[in-house]
Amino acid sequence: SSRGSRSFRKLFCHCTRLGSAATLIMQARKASNGDRYSEAGGISVCVSSTGLSRAQQHVDHSVVSSYDGSGMYPEMWAQQGYVQDNQSGRYLTELSQFASGVYQILDGAHDPIAHADAGLYAAYETLRSETDSLVASAQHVTSKISVAAADIQDKQRTLRILLSRGDHLDLSFSNALAEVVQIVGDARKEAQAIRASYLDLLSLARYMSLCIQVTKDQYIIARLSDEGEGQAEGNQQEQEWPSESNLELAMGCMDQLCSMMEECTDFWLHVHQEELFLKAIQKDTQKIQKNHGSTDGHCIAGLIAQLFKRMDDFQADRHRLGAQPSAAQPSG
């Protein structure tokens, strides 16, 4: 009805004065996610299915912002000290392929969103900033896991030497086990945090897609409302709205980004696989700690053998991956 149409226009104009649909939705998301994400003193606190994790979110813009999509990340990371071995070099190559794909999509969405709506563009800038943070954090996690792998190998040698001397009940053996738990625990927390950040970025991309859809729907409804009322200022009002073609292009880019992240590229699969290895090593070590000093020598021997096999499998998996040829850079 004409009354209903005018009511909608009045409500919609009020919402427009407060901010665009994208801005309102983003504000609602921040409010609803208050228990999942907060910042204090430059530290981000994320909650994932694995619990509370804390990760520094300072971005190394000298590395991230200089990326031009040419696949040069590994060379720059080597100069920055991120490449510790063949395995981390392979991971960083995979990370550069992931980053190249994401930034290519974001670059394609930039102009349509910038020309469509100021609120949407503000949300886009947030999405881009969070992408920079994720890539920068992933660099650090790759280096952290590589160092942890070397430390685990070193502690395994120490434990074997102590066992060969019959010192498995000594304090030195107990201290070595505690160091393994600390090394593995720290690296695992880093891997958990980056996984949570990845899921947060995917959630943000989905919200961005929703914002674009809402903006487009509001545009269509308001245009039809003007046409229904036959107001003389209808054409002028329509010119104030974003182009549907820009919104459709932006929507296509966000859908493409969501699909890419939902499929999960090799880098993230490998990081998660190493997180599972670290979790298993940590649990096996804690079992030995719990039974340390037990008179049941067979039980302790079995637990130690299981831990060493887990450590060997972890190193073998890393060496296997590092020996594989890198996948070709994805095209357009």
Sine and cosine of phi, psi and omega as CSV:
sin_phi,cos_phi,sin_psi,cos_psi,sin_omega,cos_omega
0.00,0.00,0.26,-0.97,0.00,-1.00
-0.91,0.41,-0.61,0.79,0.00,-1.00
-0.91,0.41,-0.69,0.73,0.01,-1.00
-0.90,0.44,-0.63,0.77,0.01,-1.00
-0.90,0.44,-0.68,0.74,0.01,-1.00
-0.91,0.41,-0.59,0.80,0.02,-1.00
-0.89,0.45,-0.68,0.74,0.01,-1.00
-0.89,0.45,-0.69,0.72,-0.02,-1.00
-0.88,0.47,-0.64,0.77,0.00,-1.00
-0.91,0.42,-0.71,0.70,0.01,-1.00
-0.90,0.44,-0.68,0.74,-0.05,-1.00
-0.92,0.38,-0.65,0.76,0.04,-1.00
-0.89,0.45,-0.58,0.82,0.04,-1.00
-0.90,0.43,-0.70,0.72,0.03,-1.00
-0.90,0.44,-0.59,0.81,0.00,-1.00
-0.91,0.41,-0.60,0.80,0.03,-1.00
-0.92,0.40,-0.58,0.81,0.03,-1.00
-0.94,0.33,-0.52,0.86,-0.03,-1.00
0.46,-0.89,0.25,-0.97,-0.04,-1.00
-0.94,0.35,0.21,-0.98,0.02,-1.00
-0.86,0.51,-0.63,0.78,0.00,-1.00
-0.89,0.46,-0.69,0.72,-0.01,-1.00
-0.89,0.46,-0.69,0.72,-0.01,-1.00
-0.89,0.46,-0.68,0.74,-0.01,-1.00
-0.92,0.39,-0.65,0.76,0.02,-1.00
-0.89,0.45,-0.62,0.79,0.05,-1.00
-0.91,0.42,-0.64,0.77,0.04,-1.00
-0.90,0.43,-0.63,0.78,0.01,-1.00
-0.89,0.45,-0.70,0.71,0.00,-1.00
-0.88,0.47,-0.63,0.77,0.00,-1.00
-0.92,0.40,-0.70,0.72,-0.03,-1.00
-0.95,0.32,-0.41,0.91,-0.01,-1.00
-0.99,-0.16,0.32,0.95,-0.03,-1.00
-0.85,0.52,-0.50,0.87,0.00,-1.00
-1.00,0.05,-0.05,1.00,-0.03,-1.00
-0.95,-0.30,-0.41,0.91,-0.10,-0.99
-0.52,-0.85,0.80,-0.61,0.06,-1.00
-0.51,-0.86,0.35,-0.94,-0.01,-1.00
-0.79,-0.61,0.64,-0.77,0.06,-1.00
-0.48,-0.88,0.87,-0.50,0.05,-1.00
0.88,0.47,0.53,0.85,0.03,-1.00
0.99,0.16,0.11,0.99,0.00,-1.00
-0.95,-0.30,0.77,-0.63,0.05,-1.00
-1.00,-0.10,0.71,-0.70,0.05,-1.00
-0.92,-0.40,0.90,-0.43,-0.06,-1.00
-0.92,-0.40,0.59,-0.81,0.08,-1.00
-0.89,-0.46,0.85,-0.53,0.05,-1.00
-0.87,-0.49,-0.15,-0.99,0.01,-1.00
-0.91,0.42,-0.26,0.97,-0.02,-1.00
-1.00,-0.08,-0.02,1.00,0.02,-1.00
0.92,-0.39,-0.27,-0.96,-0.07,-1.00
-0.99,0.13,0.74,-0.67,0.06,-1.00
-0.68,-0.73,0.54,-0.84,-0.06,-1.00
-0.85,-0.52,0.77,-0.63,-0.06,-1.00
-0.66,-0.75,0.70,-0.72,0.06,-1.00
-0.93,0.36,0.70,-0.71,-0.08,-1.00
-0.90,-0.44,0.46,0.89,0.07,-1.00
-0.99,0.17,0.81,-0.58,-0.11,-0.99
-1.00,-0.04,0.71,-0.70,0.10,-1.00
-0.99,0.10,1.00,0.08,-0.09,-1.00
-0.91,0.40,-0.35,0.94,0.03,-1.00
-0.91,0.41,-0.42,0.91,0.04,-1.00
-1.00,-0.09,-0.77,0.64,-0.13,-0.99
-0.94,0.34,-0.77,0.64,-0.13,-0.99
-0.94,0.33,-0.29,0.96,-0.02,-1.00
-1.00,0.07,-0.06,1.00,-0.02,-1.00
-0.95,0.32,0.78,-0.63,-0.08,-1.00
-0.91,-0.41,0.24,0.97,0.02,-1.00
0.99,0.15,0.15,0.99,-0.06,-1.00
-1.00,-0.06,0.07,1.00,0.03,-1.00
0.98,0.19,0.41,0.91,-0.07,-1.00
-1.00,-0.04,0.11,0.99,-0.01,-1.00
-0.81,0.59,-0.77,0.63,-0.09,-1.00
-0.82,0.57,-0.64,0.77,0.00,-1.00
-0.90,0.43,-0.69,0.72,0.01,-1.00
-0.92,0.40,-0.63,0.78,-0.01,-1.00
-0.91,0.41,-0.56,0.83,0.05,-1.00
-0.88,0.47,-0.65,0.76,0.03,-1.00
-0.92,0.39,-0.53,0.85,0.00,-1.00
-0.98,0.18,-0.16,0.99,0.01,-1.00
1.00,-0.01,0.19,0.98,-0.01,-1.00
-0.97,0.23,-0.49,0.87,-0.05,-1.00
-0.99,0.12,0.93,-0.36,-0.04,-1.00
-0.99,-0.17,-0.50,0.87,-0.06,-1.00
-0.34,-0.94,-0.06,-1.00,0.00,-1.00
-0.87,0.49,-0.58,0.81,-0.04,-1.00
-0.92,0.40,-0.74,0.67,0.01,-1.00
-0.92,0.40,-0.54,0.84,0.07,-1.00
-0.89,0.46,-0.64,0.77,0.03,-1.00
-0.92,0.39,-0.67,0.74,0.01,-1.00
-0.88,0.48,-0.66,0.75,-0.03,-1.00
-0.93,0.36,-0.53,0.85,0.11,-0.99
-0.89,0.45,-0.68,0.73,0.03,-1.00
-0.91,0.41,-0.61,0.79,0.03,-1.00
-0.90,0.43,-0.63,0.77,0.02,-1.00
-0.90,0.43,-0.56,0.83,0.04,-1.00
-0.93,0.36,-0.65,0.76,0.08,-1.00
-0.89,0.46,-0.75,0.67,-0.03,-1.00
-0.88,0.47,-0.64,0.77,0.01,-1.00
-0.86,0.50,-0.70,0.72,0.00,-1.00
-0.91,0.42,-0.67,0.74,-0.02,-1.00
-0.92,0.40,-0.73,0.68,-0.04,-1.00
-0.93,0.38,-0.51,0.86,0.06,-1.00
-0.90,0.44,-0.66,0.75,0.04,-1.00
-0.92,0.39,-0.71,0.71,-0.01,-1.00
-0.90,0.44,-0.61,0.79,0.06,-1.00
-0.89,0.45,-0.64,0.77,0.02,-1.00
-0.92,0.40,-0.47,0.88,-0.02,-1.00
-1.00,0.06,-0.25,0.97,-0.14,-0.99
-0.86,0.51,-0.85,0.53,-0.08,-1.00
-0.90,0.43,-0.73,0.69,0.03,-1.00
-0.85,0.53,-0.63,0.77,-0.01,-1.00
-0.96,0.29,-0.65,0.76,0.00,-1.00
-0.88,0.48,-0.57,0.82,-0.01,-1.00
-1.00,0.07,-0.19,0.98,-0.10,-0.99
-1.00,-0.03,-0.78,0.62,-0.18,-0.98
-0.30,-0.95,0.71,-0.70,-0.03,-1.00
-0.91,0.41,-0.62,0.78,0.01,-1.00
-0.91,0.41,-0.66,0.75,0.05,-1.00
-0.89,0.46,-0.62,0.79,-0.02,-1.00
-0.92,0.38,-0.59,0.81,0.08,-1.00
-0.89,0.46,-0.66,0.76,0.05,-1.00
-0.91,0.41,-0.61,0.79,0.03,-1.00
-0.88,0.47,-0.68,0.73,0.01,-1.00
-0.89,0.46,-0.60,0.80,0.07,-1.00
-0.89,0.45,-0.69,0.72,0.02,-1.00
-0.88,0.48,-0.68,0.73,-0.01,-1.00
-0.92,0.40,-0.66,0.75,0.02,-1.00
-0.89,0.46,-0.67,0.74,0.02,-1.00
-0.92,0.40,-0.54,0.84,0.07,-1.00
-0.91,0.42,-0.70,0.72,0.06,-1.00
-0.84,0.54,-0.70,0.72,-0.01,-1.00
-0.89,0.45,-0.65,0.76,-0.01,-1.00
-0.90,0.44,-0.72,0.70,-0.02,-1.00
-0.90,0.43,-0.67,0.74,0.01,-1.00
-0.90,0.44,-0.66,0.75,0.02,-1.00
-0.92,0.39,-0.59,0.81,0.01,-1.00
-0.90,0.43,-0.59,0.81,0.09,-1.00
-0.84,0.55,-0.75,0.66,-0.05,-1.00
-0.90,0.45,-0.68,0.73,-0.03,-1.00
-0.90,0.44,-0.64,0.76,0.03,-1.00
-0.86,0.51,-0.71,0.70,0.04,-1.00
-0.91,0.41,-0.64,0.77,-0.02,-1.00
-0.88,0.47,-0.71,0.70,-0.01,-1.00
-0.92,0.40,-0.60,0.80,0.02,-1.00
-0.89,0.45,-0.70,0.71,0.04,-1.00
-0.90,0.43,-0.66,0.75,0.01,-1.00
-0.88,0.47,-0.63,0.77,0.01,-1.00
-0.88,0.47,-0.67,0.74,0.03,-1.00
-0.92,0.40,-0.65,0.76,0.01,-1.00
-0.92,0.40,-0.63,0.78,0.03,-1.00
-0.89,0.46,-0.68,0.73,0.03,-1.00
-0.88,0.47,-0.65,0.76,0.01,-1.00
-0.91,0.41,-0.69,0.73,0.01,-1.00
-0.93,0.37,-0.52,0.85,0.06,-1.00
-0.90,0.44,-0.66,0.75,0.06,-1.00
-0.88,0.47,-0.68,0.74,0.02,-1.00
-0.87,0.49,-0.71,0.71,0.00,-1.00
-0.89,0.45,-0.63,0.78,0.01,-1.00
-0.91,0.42,-0.65,0.76,0.02,-1.00
-0.89,0.45,-0.69,0.72,0.02,-1.00
-0.89,0.45,-0.62,0.79,0.03,-1.00
-0.91,0.40,-0.66,0.75,-0.01,-1.00
-0.90,0.44,-0.43,0.90,0.04,-1.00
-1.00,0.03,-0.11,0.99,-0.06,-1.00
0.98,0.21,0.42,0.91,-0.06,-1.00
-0.98,-0.18,0.44,0.90,-0.09,-1.00
-0.95,0.32,-0.21,0.98,0.04,-1.00
-0.98,-0.19,-0.02,1.00,-0.04,-1.00
-0.98,0.20,0.26,-0.97,0.01,-1.00
-0.90,0.43,-0.54,0.84,-0.01,-1.00
-0.89,0.46,-0.60,0.80,0.04,-1.00
-0.93,0.38,-0.68,0.73,0.03,-1.00
-0.89,0.45,-0.64,0.77,0.02,-1.00
-0.91,0.42,-0.64,0.77,0.01,-1.00
-0.89,0.45,-0.64,0.77,0.05,-1.00
-0.89,0.45,-0.67,0.75,0.00,-1.00
-0.89,0.45,-0.60,0.80,0.03,-1.00
-0.92,0.39,-0.61,0.79,0.06,-1.00
-0.88,0.47,-0.72,0.70,0.01,-1.00
-0.87,0.50,-0.65,0.76,-0.01,-1.00
-0.92,0.40,-0.73,0.69,-0.02,-1.00
-0.87,0.49,-0.76,0.65,-0.05,-1.00
-0.92,0.38,-0.66,0.75,-0.02,-1.00
-0.88,0.47,-0.67,0.74,0.00,-1.00
-0.90,0.43,-0.72,0.69,-0.01,-1.00
-0.91,0.42,-0.62,0.78,-0.01,-1.00
-0.91,0.41,-0.63,0.77,0.04,-1.00
-0.88,0.47,-0.64,0.77,0.03,-1.00
-0.88,0.47,-0.68,0.73,-0.01,-1.00
-0.92,0.40,-0.63,0.78,0.04,-1.00
-0.90,0.44,-0.67,0.75,-0.04,-1.00
-0.90,0.43,-0.66,0.75,-0.03,-1.00
-0.94,0.35,-0.54,0.84,0.06,-1.00
-0.91,0.41,-0.67,0.75,0.05,-1.00
-0.89,0.45,-0.63,0.77,0.02,-1.00
-0.91,0.41,-0.60,0.80,0.04,-1.00
-0.88,0.47,-0.71,0.70,0.01,-1.00
-0.92,0.40,-0.58,0.81,0.06,-1.00
-0.90,0.43,-0.64,0.76,0.01,-1.00
-0.92,0.40,-0.65,0.76,0.06,-1.00
-0.88,0.47,-0.67,0.75,0.04,-1.00
-0.89,0.46,-0.64,0.77,0.01,-1.00
-0.91,0.42,-0.64,0.77,0.04,-1.00
-0.90,0.44,-0.62,0.78,0.03,-1.00
-0.91,0.41,-0.66,0.75,0.05,-1.00
-0.91,0.42,-0.60,0.80,0.04,-1.00
-0.88,0.47,-0.68,0.74,0.04,-1.00
-0.88,0.47,-0.66,0.75,0.03,-1.00
-0.90,0.44,-0.65,0.76,0.03,-1.00
-0.86,0.50,-0.69,0.72,0.00,-1.00
-0.90,0.45,-0.67,0.74,0.00,-1.00
-0.90,0.44,-0.68,0.74,0.01,-1.00
-0.90,0.44,-0.69,0.72,0.03,-1.00
-0.87,0.50,-0.68,0.73,0.00,-1.00
-0.90,0.43,-0.69,0.72,0.00,-1.00
-0.89,0.46,-0.66,0.75,0.00,-1.00
-0.91,0.42,-0.61,0.79,0.05,-1.00
-0.87,0.48,-0.73,0.68,-0.04,-1.00
-0.91,0.42,-0.69,0.72,-0.03,-1.00
-0.90,0.44,-0.71,0.71,-0.01,-1.00
-0.91,0.42,-0.61,0.79,0.01,-1.00
-0.91,0.42,-0.69,0.72,0.03,-1.00
-0.91,0.42,-0.57,0.82,0.03,-1.00
-0.90,0.43,-0.68,0.74,0.03,-1.00
-0.90,0.44,-0.67,0.74,-0.01,-1.00
-0.91,0.41,-0.59,0.81,0.00,-1.00
-0.93,0.37,-0.59,0.81,-0.01,-1.00
-0.99,0.15,-0.31,0.95,0.01,-1.00
0.90,0.43,0.56,0.83,-0.04,-1.00
-0.96,0.28,0.55,-0.84,-0.05,-1.00
-0.92,0.39,-0.50,0.87,-0.04,-1.00
-1.00,0.07,0.20,0.98,-0.06,-1.00
-0.86,0.52,-0.71,0.70,-0.03,-1.00
-0.90,0.43,-0.66,0.75,0.02,-1.00
-0.90,0.43,-0.66,0.76,0.02,-1.00
-0.89,0.46,-0.64,0.77,-0.03,-1.00
-0.90,0.43,-0.56,0.83,-0.02,-1.00
-0.92,0.38,-0.34,0.94,0.00,-1.00
-0.99,0.17,-0.17,0.99,-0.04,-1.00
-1.00,-0.07,0.44,-0.90,0.02,-1.00
-0.92,0.40,0.43,-0.90,0.02,-1.00
-0.93,0.37,0.72,-0.69,0.04,-1.00
-0.88,0.47,-0.56,0.83,-0.01,-1.00
-0.91,0.42,-0.63,0.78,0.06,-1.00
-0.90,0.44,-0.67,0.75,0.01,-1.00
-0.91,0.41,-0.62,0.79,0.02,-1.00
-0.92,0.40,-0.64,0.77,0.05,-1.00
-0.90,0.43,-0.68,0.73,0.01,-1.00
-0.90,0.44,-0.65,0.76,0.03,-1.00
-0.88,0.47,-0.67,0.74,0.02,-1.00
-0.88,0.47,-0.64,0.77,0.01,-1.00
-0.91,0.41,-0.69,0.73,-0.01,-1.00
-0.92,0.39,-0.62,0.79,0.06,-1.00
-0.90,0.44,-0.63,0.78,0.03,-1.00
-0.90,0.43,-0.66,0.75,0.02,-1.00
-0.90,0.43,-0.69,0.72,0.01,-1.00
-0.88,0.47,-0.69,0.73,0.00,-1.00
-0.88,0.47,-0.68,0.74,0.01,-1.00
-0.88,0.48,-0.70,0.72,-0.03,-1.00
-0.96,0.27,-0.53,0.85,0.04,-1.00
-0.93,0.38,-0.55,0.83,0.03,-1.00
-0.95,0.30,-0.45,0.89,0.08,-1.00
0.92,0.40,0.92,-0.38,-0.03,-1.00
-0.98,0.21,0.14,-0.99,-0.09,-1.00
-0.84,0.54,-0.64,0.77,-0.05,-1.00
-0.83,0.56,-0.75,0.66,-0.08,-1.00
-0.95,0.33,-0.55,0.84,0.08,-1.00
-0.90,0.43,-0.65,0.76,-0.02,-1.00
-0.94,0.33,-0.63,0.78,0.05,-1.00
-0.89,0.46,-0.67,0.74,0.01,-1.00
-0.92,0.40,-0.61,0.79,0.03,-1.00
-0.89,0.46,-0.66,0.75,0.02,-1.00
-0.94,0.33,-0.54,0.84,0.09,-1.00
-0.87,0.49,-0.65,0.76,0.03,-1.00
-0.92,0.40,-0.63,0.77,0.07,-1.00
-0.87,0.49,-0.72,0.70,-0.01,-1.00
-0.89,0.46,-0.63,0.77,0.04,-1.00
-0.88,0.48,-0.69,0.73,-0.02,-1.00
-0.91,0.40,-0.68,0.74,0.02,-1.00
-0.89,0.46,-0.66,0.75,0.01,-1.00
-0.89,0.46,-0.70,0.72,0.00,-1.00
-0.91,0.41,-0.67,0.74,0.01,-1.00
-0.89,0.45,-0.65,0.76,0.01,-1.00
-0.92,0.40,-0.65,0.76,0.01,-1.00
-0.92,0.40,-0.52,0.85,0.08,-1.00
-0.90,0.43,-0.66,0.75,0.03,-1.00
-0.91,0.41,-0.66,0.75,0.05,-1.00
-0.86,0.51,-0.66,0.75,-0.03,-1.00
-0.91,0.42,-0.58,0.82,-0.05,-1.00
-0.98,-0.18,0.13,0.99,-0.02,-1.00
-0.90,0.43,0.74,-0.67,-0.05,-1.00
1.00,-0.05,-0.04,1.00,0.02,-1.00
-0.92,0.39,0.56,-0.83,0.03,-1.00
-0.98,0.20,-0.18,0.98,0.01,-1.00
-0.99,0.12,1.00,-0.03,-0.03,-1.00
-0.90,0.44,-0.56,0.83,-0.01,-1.00
-0.91,0.42,-0.63,0.78,0.00,-1.00
-0.90,0.44,-0.74,0.67,-0.01,-1.00
-0.90,0.44,-0.69,0.72,-0.02,-1.00
-0.87,0.49,-0.65,0.76,0.01,-1.00
-0.91,0.41,-0.64,0.76,0.01,-1.00
-0.92,0.38,-0.64,0.77,0.01,-1.00
-0.92,0.39,-0.66,0.76,0.02,-1.00
-0.89,0.46,-0.63,0.78,0.02,-1.00
-0.91,0.41,-0.65,0.76,0.02,-1.00
-0.90,0.45,-0.72,0.69,-0.01,-1.00
-0.89,0.46,-0.63,0.78,0.03,-1.00
-0.90,0.43,-0.64,0.77,0.01,-1.00
-0.91,0.42,-0.66,0.75,0.03,-1.00
-0.90,0.43,-0.67,0.75,0.02,-1.00
-0.89,0.45,-0.66,0.75,0.01,-1.00
-0.90,0.44,-0.63,0.78,0.03,-1.00
-0.88,0.48,-0.74,0.67,0.00,-1.00
-0.92,0.39,-0.63,0.77,-0.01,-1.00
-0.90,0.43,-0.62,0.78,0.01,-1.00
-0.91,0.41,-0.64,0.77,0.03,-1.00
-0.92,0.39,-0.68,0.73,0.01,-1.00
-0.92,0.40,-0.60,0.80,0.04,-1.00
-0.88,0.47,-0.70,0.72,0.00,-1.00
-0.92,0.40,-0.67,0.74,-0.02,-1.00
-0.91,0.42,-0.45,0.89,-0.01,-1.00
-0.99,0.14,-0.27,0.96,-0.02,-1.00
-0.96,0.27,0.59,-0.81,0.09,-1.00
-0.92,0.39,0.58,-0.82,0.00,-1.00
-0.92,0.38,0.59,-0.81,0.04,-1.00
-0.93,0.38,0.46,-0.89,0.00,-1.00
-0.92,0.39,0.55,-0.84,0.05,-1.00
-0.89,0.46,0.80,-0.60,0.00,-1.00
-0.89,0.46,0.64,-0.77,-0.01,-1.00
-1.00,-0.04,0.42,-0.91,0.09,-1.00
0.15,0.99,0.00,0.00,0.00,0.00
